């Protein structure tokens, strides 16, 4: 996964396959929500978004993000503002969502679990505790696909 606007240097853990499945599901959900914001704001063209984002991002960058590249916070904030999301909503709703996505994709180096701590991890999408993240990610793909029906 490529992050648009990422700056290396954080001490991050290398996620295993199970964590990678949850991280991919979290990125997919976040990107879907960005696309929904764009649609709700009138489905602006990429050229219109570039202009509304003060030319800071190209049409290609916007396309990459809306097709699954990890957005930086700077991009996310600018994109949301270009789609008419208020600063209050960006701060209260979207910053926590983006922070959760960042942490799911690049968790800080893992600490040793405390003795007796339960095995598993928290899903960044729903907050549920899972011991099989791949299966849980499949659940989200199926549930999210049928939830609109």
MDAnalysis code that builds the backbone (N, CA, C; Angstrom):
import MDAnalysis as mda
import numpy as np

u = mda.Universe.empty(447, n_residues=149, atom_resindex=np.repeat(np.arange(149), 3), trajectory=True)
u.add_TopologyAttr("name", ["N", "CA", "C"] * 149)
u.add_TopologyAttr("resid", np.arange(1, 150))
u.add_TopologyAttr("resname", ["UNK", "UNK", "UNK", "UNK", "UNK", "UNK", "UNK", "UNK", "UNK", "UNK", "UNK", "UNK", "UNK", "UNK", "UNK", "UNK", "UNK", "UNK", "UNK", "UNK", "UNK", "UNK", "UNK", "UNK", "UNK", "UNK", "UNK", "UNK", "UNK", "UNK", "UNK", "UNK", "UNK", "UNK", "UNK", "UNK", "UNK", "UNK", "UNK", "UNK", "UNK", "UNK", "UNK", "UNK", "UNK", "UNK", "UNK", "UNK", "UNK", "UNK", "UNK", "UNK", "UNK", "UNK", "UNK", "UNK", "UNK", "UNK", "UNK", "UNK", "UNK", "UNK", "UNK", "UNK", "UNK", "UNK", "UNK", "UNK", "UNK", "UNK", "UNK", "UNK", "UNK", "UNK", "UNK", "UNK", "UNK", "UNK", "UNK", "UNK", "UNK", "UNK", "UNK", "UNK", "UNK", "UNK", "UNK", "UNK", "UNK", "UNK", "UNK", "UNK", "UNK", "UNK", "UNK", "UNK", "UNK", "UNK", "UNK", "UNK", "UNK", "UNK", "UNK", "UNK", "UNK", "UNK", "UNK", "UNK", "UNK", "UNK", "UNK", "UNK", "UNK", "UNK", "UNK", "UNK", "UNK", "UNK", "UNK", "UNK", "UNK", "UNK", "UNK", "UNK", "UNK", "UNK", "UNK", "UNK", "UNK", "UNK", "UNK", "UNK", "UNK", "UNK", "UNK", "UNK", "UNK", "UNK", "UNK", "UNK", "UNK", "UNK", "UNK", "UNK", "UNK", "UNK", "UNK", "UNK", "UNK"])
u.atoms.positions = np.array([
    [0.835, -1.170, 0.000],
    [0.000, 0.000, 0.000],
    [0.878, 1.231, 0.000],
    [0.603, 2.138, -0.890],
    [1.368, 3.362, -0.997],
    [0.581, 4.493, -0.381],
    [1.225, 5.221, 0.488],
    [0.548, 6.367, 1.087],
    [0.929, 7.606, 0.316],
    [-0.041, 8.399, -0.041],
    [0.203, 9.653, -0.709],
    [0.589, 10.673, 0.352],
    [1.794, 11.220, 0.246],
    [2.239, 12.228, 1.193],
    [2.881, 11.666, 2.449],
    [3.225, 10.375, 2.476],
    [3.815, 9.759, 3.670],
    [5.258, 10.198, 3.828],
    [5.638, 10.432, 5.066],
    [7.027, 10.739, 5.387],
    [7.563, 9.621, 6.260],
    [8.600, 8.921, 5.798],
    [9.138, 7.808, 6.586],
    [9.805, 8.295, 7.863],
    [10.051, 7.335, 8.763],
    [10.782, 7.666, 9.970],
    [10.099, 7.219, 11.244],
    [8.844, 6.792, 11.168],
    [8.170, 6.291, 12.370],
    [8.639, 4.883, 12.650],
    [8.762, 4.559, 13.908],
    [9.104, 3.205, 14.317],
    [7.827, 2.383, 14.254],
    [7.679, 1.598, 13.182],
    [6.451, 0.844, 13.001],
    [6.735, -0.643, 12.958],
    [5.738, -1.401, 13.345],
    [5.843, -2.851, 13.302],
    [5.513, -3.326, 11.898],
    [6.072, -4.447, 11.495],
    [5.715, -5.057, 10.228],
    [4.517, -5.952, 10.480],
    [3.351, -5.621, 9.872],
    [2.159, -6.417, 10.161],
    [2.250, -7.802, 9.547],
    [1.715, -8.779, 10.261],
    [1.626, -10.125, 9.729],
    [0.459, -10.219, 8.784],
    [0.242, -11.397, 8.173],
    [-0.832, -11.529, 7.199],
    [-2.217, -11.239, 7.776],
    [-2.444, -11.612, 9.029],
    [-3.752, -11.369, 9.634],
    [-3.982, -9.871, 9.810],
    [-2.984, -9.165, 10.319],
    [-3.110, -7.723, 10.498],
    [-3.220, -7.022, 9.158],
    [-2.529, -7.534, 8.157],
    [-2.586, -6.940, 6.825],
    [-3.991, -7.024, 6.247],
    [-4.712, -8.109, 6.525],
    [-6.078, -8.250, 6.023],
    [-6.984, -7.201, 6.651],
    [-6.863, -6.987, 7.951],
    [-7.669, -5.958, 8.623],
    [-7.273, -4.570, 8.137],
    [-5.985, -4.345, 7.926],
    [-5.521, -3.054, 7.446],
    [-6.070, -2.774, 6.053],
    [-6.059, -3.778, 5.181],
    [-6.597, -3.608, 3.835],
    [-8.092, -3.315, 3.882],
    [-8.807, -3.980, 4.776],
    [-10.244, -3.736, 4.926],
    [-10.486, -2.312, 5.433],
    [-9.663, -1.838, 6.367],
    [-9.808, -0.483, 6.902],
    [-9.553, 0.557, 5.809],
    [-8.527, 0.336, 4.991],
    [-8.233, 1.260, 3.891],
    [-9.381, 1.268, 2.896],
    [-9.876, 0.092, 2.537],
    [-10.993, 0.011, 1.606],
    [-12.216, 0.761, 2.110],
    [-12.519, 0.620, 3.391],
    [-13.668, 1.308, 3.989],
    [-13.466, 2.819, 3.983],
    [-12.265, 3.265, 4.325],
    [-11.981, 4.698, 4.366],
    [-12.114, 5.310, 2.972],
    [-11.550, 4.643, 1.975],
    [-11.622, 5.139, 0.600],
    [-13.080, 5.175, 0.126],
    [-13.837, 4.139, 0.459],
    [-15.257, 4.119, 0.098],
    [-15.980, 5.332, 0.694],
    [-15.677, 5.654, 1.937],
    [-16.317, 6.797, 2.580],
    [-15.903, 8.121, 1.916],
    [-14.641, 8.228, 1.470],
    [-14.220, 9.424, 0.736],
    [-15.001, 9.536, -0.576],
    [-15.175, 8.416, -1.261],
    [-15.936, 8.426, -2.515],
    [-17.393, 8.816, -2.280],
    [-17.958, 8.346, -1.164],
    [-19.336, 8.701, -0.822],
    [-19.467, 10.193, -0.554],
    [-18.465, 10.786, 0.097],
    [-18.473, 12.236, 0.346],
    [-18.452, 12.971, -0.992],
    [-17.612, 12.528, -1.898],
    [-17.535, 13.166, -3.223],
    [-18.880, 13.074, -3.930],
    [-19.489, 11.911, -3.897],
    [-20.791, 11.726, -4.561],
    [-21.851, 12.625, -3.926],
    [-21.882, 12.663, -2.597],
    [-22.878, 13.474, -1.893],
    [-22.705, 14.969, -2.174],
    [-21.493, 15.376, -2.514],
    [-21.243, 16.795, -2.780],
    [-21.482, 17.161, -4.241],
    [-21.978, 16.215, -5.024],
    [-22.285, 16.515, -6.419],
    [-21.381, 15.827, -7.429],
    [-20.548, 14.905, -6.955],
    [-19.661, 14.128, -7.836],
    [-18.782, 15.042, -8.697],
    [-18.122, 15.984, -8.060],
    [-17.255, 16.931, -8.767],
    [-16.216, 16.206, -9.599],
    [-15.881, 16.787, -10.734],
    [-14.834, 16.208, -11.588],
    [-13.490, 16.352, -10.881],
    [-12.519, 15.552, -11.321],
    [-11.187, 15.654, -10.734],
    [-10.613, 17.049, -10.979],
    [-10.868, 17.626, -12.163],
    [-10.354, 18.965, -12.467],
    [-10.935, 19.995, -11.497],
    [-12.226, 19.873, -11.189],
    [-12.864, 20.779, -10.235],
    [-12.254, 20.599, -8.845],
    [-11.994, 19.337, -8.454],
    [-11.378, 19.073, -7.152],
    [-9.965, 19.648, -7.083],
    [-9.186, 19.501, -8.158],
    [-7.828, 20.062, -8.189],
    [-7.896, 21.555, -7.916],
    [-8.824, 22.221, -8.576],
    [-8.983, 23.667, -8.394],
    [-9.414, 23.986, -6.960],
    [-10.381, 23.238, -6.434],
    [-10.870, 23.478, -5.071],
    [-9.804, 23.163, -4.023],
    [-8.846, 22.301, -4.395],
    [-7.755, 21.949, -3.487],
    [-6.539, 22.844, -3.731],
    [-6.774, 23.982, -4.385],
    [-5.749, 25.002, -4.658],
    [-4.565, 24.473, -5.462],
    [-4.807, 23.466, -6.293],
    [-3.748, 22.930, -7.140],
    [-2.681, 22.152, -6.395],
    [-2.905, 21.862, -5.120],
    [-1.901, 21.145, -4.327],
    [-1.766, 19.688, -4.745],
    [-2.826, 19.127, -5.339],
    [-2.821, 17.719, -5.740],
    [-3.299, 17.610, -7.176],
    [-2.708, 16.694, -7.908],
    [-3.064, 16.495, -9.307],
    [-4.287, 15.584, -9.432],
    [-4.851, 15.550, -10.638],
    [-5.957, 14.628, -10.911],
    [-5.486, 13.190, -10.697],
    [-4.243, 12.909, -11.062],
    [-3.704, 11.550, -10.892],
    [-3.622, 11.173, -9.411],
    [-3.223, 12.110, -8.574],
    [-3.140, 11.831, -7.134],
    [-4.533, 11.582, -6.559],
    [-5.483, 12.408, -6.938],
    [-6.858, 12.214, -6.467],
    [-7.364, 10.849, -6.912],
    [-7.113, 10.497, -8.158],
    [-7.538, 9.190, -8.681],
    [-6.884, 8.048, -7.917],
    [-5.585, 8.161, -7.640],
    [-4.888, 7.099, -6.899],
    [-5.517, 6.881, -5.530],
    [-5.816, 7.967, -4.837],
    [-6.417, 7.845, -3.500],
    [-7.808, 7.225, -3.604],
    [-8.622, 7.712, -4.529],
    [-9.988, 7.202, -4.641],
    [-10.040, 5.782, -5.197],
    [-8.887, 5.284, -5.626],
    [-8.795, 3.902, -6.078],
    [-7.960, 3.040, -5.146],
    [-7.685, 3.540, -3.929],
    [-7.092, 2.677, -2.920],
    [-5.740, 3.034, -2.354],
    [-5.087, 4.103, -2.830],
    [-3.816, 4.504, -2.219],
    [-4.105, 5.181, -0.878],
    [-3.232, 4.976, 0.087],
    [-3.435, 5.569, 1.404],
    [-3.226, 7.078, 1.344],
    [-4.226, 7.851, 1.780],
    [-4.065, 9.306, 1.761],
    [-3.358, 9.830, 3.002],
    [-2.574, 10.873, 2.816],
    [-2.006, 11.567, 3.978],
    [-3.125, 12.362, 4.638],
    [-2.892, 12.820, 5.863],
    [-3.902, 13.639, 6.522],
    [-4.090, 14.951, 5.764],
    [-3.004, 15.524, 5.299],
    [-3.072, 16.779, 4.548],
    [-3.972, 16.623, 3.318],
    [-3.787, 15.538, 2.574],
    [-4.647, 15.283, 1.409],
    [-6.089, 15.113, 1.855],
    [-6.317, 14.287, 2.871],
    [-7.678, 13.991, 3.332],
    [-8.398, 15.272, 3.723],
    [-7.750, 16.104, 4.505],
    [-8.353, 17.368, 4.950],
    [-8.687, 18.263, 3.761],
    [-7.761, 18.372, 2.820],
    [-7.972, 19.218, 1.651],
    [-9.099, 18.676, 0.766],
    [-9.137, 17.364, 0.571],
    [-10.173, 16.727, -0.242],
    [-11.549, 16.947, 0.382],
    [-11.653, 16.723, 1.685],
    [-12.937, 16.887, 2.373],
    [-13.414, 18.330, 2.295],
    [-12.517, 19.286, 2.499],
    [-12.889, 20.696, 2.409],
    [-13.362, 21.024, 0.987],
    [-12.686, 20.462, -0.017],
    [-13.078, 20.691, -1.412],
    [-14.468, 20.127, -1.707],
    [-14.857, 19.107, -0.955],
    [-16.183, 18.502, -1.112],
    [-17.228, 19.163, -0.222],
    [-16.864, 20.228, 0.478],
    [-17.819, 20.977, 1.269],
    [-18.016, 20.503, 2.696],
    [-17.162, 19.606, 3.176],
    [-17.261, 19.160, 4.565],
    [-16.746, 20.288, 5.456],
    [-17.466, 20.577, 6.530],
    [-17.080, 21.688, 7.404],
    [-15.816, 21.349, 8.199],
    [-15.119, 22.383, 8.626],
    [-13.919, 22.188, 9.455],
    [-14.264, 21.445, 10.738],
    [-15.436, 21.728, 11.301],
    [-15.852, 21.052, 12.538],
    [-16.026, 19.552, 12.295],
    [-16.661, 19.173, 11.180],
    [-16.827, 17.748, 10.861],
    [-15.487, 17.086, 10.561],
    [-14.631, 17.818, 9.871],
    [-13.307, 17.272, 9.561],
    [-12.563, 16.965, 10.859],
    [-12.596, 17.881, 11.804],
    [-11.880, 17.692, 13.072],
    [-12.530, 16.622, 13.938],
    [-13.852, 16.659, 14.046],
    [-14.542, 15.768, 14.984],
    [-14.752, 14.363, 14.445],
    [-14.973, 14.227, 13.151],
    [-15.314, 12.921, 12.577],
    [-14.167, 12.331, 11.766],
    [-13.641, 13.127, 10.862],
    [-12.688, 12.574, 9.904],
    [-11.266, 12.402, 10.438],
    [-10.826, 13.300, 11.310],
    [-9.465, 13.117, 11.842],
    [-9.355, 11.825, 12.653],
    [-10.315, 11.521, 13.543],
    [-10.237, 10.234, 14.240],
    [-10.298, 9.033, 13.286],
    [-11.104, 9.137, 12.226],
    [-11.161, 8.043, 11.242],
    [-9.802, 7.861, 10.576],
    [-9.190, 8.983, 10.165],
    [-7.899, 8.893, 9.488],
    [-6.817, 8.362, 10.431],
    [-6.841, 8.813, 11.683],
    [-5.867, 8.336, 12.664],
    [-6.009, 6.829, 12.873],
    [-7.244, 6.354, 12.952],
    [-7.478, 4.912, 13.073],
    [-6.946, 4.150, 11.869],
    [-7.135, 4.720, 10.686],
    [-6.613, 4.091, 9.470],
    [-5.093, 4.036, 9.513],
    [-4.472, 5.154, 9.849],
    [-2.999, 5.189, 9.932],
    [-2.483, 4.142, 10.906],
    [-3.120, 4.051, 12.058],
    [-2.668, 3.092, 13.060],
    [-2.893, 1.651, 12.619],
    [-3.958, 1.405, 11.844],
    [-4.207, 0.053, 11.333],
    [-3.175, -0.329, 10.277],
    [-2.784, 0.644, 9.446],
    [-1.843, 0.360, 8.365],
    [-0.394, 0.305, 8.842],
    [-0.069, 1.136, 9.825],
    [1.304, 1.192, 10.318],
    [1.304, 1.263, 11.834],
    [0.993, 0.142, 12.483],
    [0.966, 0.170, 13.953],
    [2.356, 0.455, 14.515],
    [2.371, 1.133, 15.634],
    [3.645, 1.362, 16.313],
    [4.226, 0.011, 16.698],
    [5.533, -0.047, 16.859],
    [6.186, -1.311, 17.198],
    [5.458, -1.970, 18.365],
    [5.179, -3.229, 18.199],
    [4.366, -3.958, 19.182],
    [5.122, -4.139, 20.490],
    [4.389, -4.019, 21.564],
    [4.934, -4.312, 22.880],
    [4.585, -5.757, 23.201],
    [5.322, -6.341, 24.095],
    [5.009, -7.698, 24.521],
    [3.670, -7.674, 25.244],
    [2.776, -8.624, 24.925],
    [1.486, -8.638, 25.616],
    [1.673, -8.965, 27.087],
    [0.830, -8.365, 27.887],
    [0.869, -8.627, 29.324],
    [0.459, -10.078, 29.574],
    [0.989, -10.635, 30.648],
    [0.634, -12.006, 31.000],
    [-0.879, -12.104, 31.163],
    [-1.481, -13.083, 30.530],
    [-2.911, -13.301, 30.637],
    [-3.740, -12.441, 29.705],
    [-3.097, -11.604, 28.875],
    [-3.855, -10.784, 27.939],
    [-4.495, -11.678, 26.882],
    [-5.719, -11.355, 26.465],
    [-6.394, -12.196, 25.474],
    [-5.701, -12.127, 24.126],
    [-5.707, -13.250, 23.428],
    [-5.115, -13.323, 22.096],
    [-6.052, -12.650, 21.102],
    [-5.534, -11.940, 20.135],
    [-6.339, -11.340, 19.084],
    [-6.017, -9.877, 18.922],
    [-6.890, -9.207, 18.175],
    [-6.710, -7.786, 17.934],
    [-8.052, -7.132, 17.672],
    [-8.079, -5.825, 17.854],
    [-9.313, -5.071, 17.629],
    [-9.416, -4.716, 16.148],
    [-10.593, -4.893, 15.589],
    [-10.848, -4.529, 14.193],
    [-10.937, -3.003, 14.097],
    [-10.176, -2.379, 13.175],
    [-10.217, -0.926, 13.058],
    [-11.517, -0.412, 12.438],
    [-12.314, -1.285, 11.865],
    [-13.569, -0.865, 11.240],
    [-14.706, -0.833, 12.243],
    [-14.912, -1.945, 12.955],
    [-16.081, -2.050, 13.834],
    [-15.721, -2.066, 15.322],
    [-14.450, -2.223, 15.637],
    [-14.036, -2.253, 17.034],
    [-14.196, -3.614, 17.693],
    [-14.681, -4.594, 16.924],
    [-14.846, -5.942, 17.475],
    [-13.500, -6.617, 17.712],
    [-13.460, -7.503, 18.680],
    [-12.245, -8.256, 18.982],
    [-12.250, -9.511, 18.134],
    [-11.168, -9.737, 17.421],
    [-11.117, -10.890, 16.534],
    [-9.824, -11.667, 16.730],
    [-9.954, -12.984, 16.657],
    [-8.775, -13.842, 16.708],
    [-8.434, -14.366, 15.323],
    [-9.273, -14.054, 14.347],
    [-9.028, -14.458, 12.966],
    [-9.341, -13.269, 12.057],
    [-8.400, -12.328, 11.917],
    [-8.656, -11.108, 11.158],
    [-9.000, -11.350, 9.687],
    [-8.430, -12.376, 9.075],
    [-8.761, -12.646, 7.673],
    [-10.235, -13.008, 7.533],
    [-10.700, -13.874, 8.395],
    [-12.113, -14.260, 8.360],
    [-12.999, -13.055, 8.688],
    [-12.564, -12.251, 9.629],
    [-13.324, -11.069, 10.016],
    [-13.400, -10.074, 8.852],
    [-12.295, -9.919, 8.113],
    [-12.290, -9.036, 6.943],
    [-13.261, -9.558, 5.882],
    [-13.335, -10.879, 5.721],
    [-14.313, -11.476, 4.792],
    [-15.728, -11.134, 5.231],
    [-15.972, -11.202, 6.534],
    [-17.281, -10.832, 7.065],
    [-17.631, -9.403, 6.648],
    [-16.676, -8.468, 6.820],
    [-16.948, -7.081, 6.460],
    [-17.219, -6.940, 4.970],
    [-16.442, -7.619, 4.134],
    [-16.669, -7.531, 2.690],
    [-18.075, -8.003, 2.350],
    [-18.505, -9.126, 2.935],
    [-19.842, -9.662, 2.664],
    [-20.913, -8.756, 3.260],
    [-20.743, -8.367, 4.531],
    [-21.742, -7.555, 5.227],
    [-21.899, -6.193, 4.551],
    [-20.776, -5.547, 4.204],
    [-20.849, -4.231, 3.595],
    [-21.464, -4.288, 2.215],
    [-21.247, -5.401, 1.497],
    [-21.822, -5.558, 0.155],
    [-23.335, -5.762, 0.215],
    [-23.821, -6.409, 1.275],
    [-25.254, -6.682, 1.365],
    [-25.998, -5.680, 2.232],
    [-25.297, -4.806, 2.925],
    [-25.946, -3.863, 3.844],
    [-26.824, -2.852, 3.111],
    [-26.478, -2.525, 1.880],
    [-27.250, -1.545, 1.129],
    [-28.522, -2.094, 0.535],
    [-28.736, -3.408, 0.613],
    [-29.937, -4.012, 0.002],
    [-31.124, -3.953, 0.914],
])
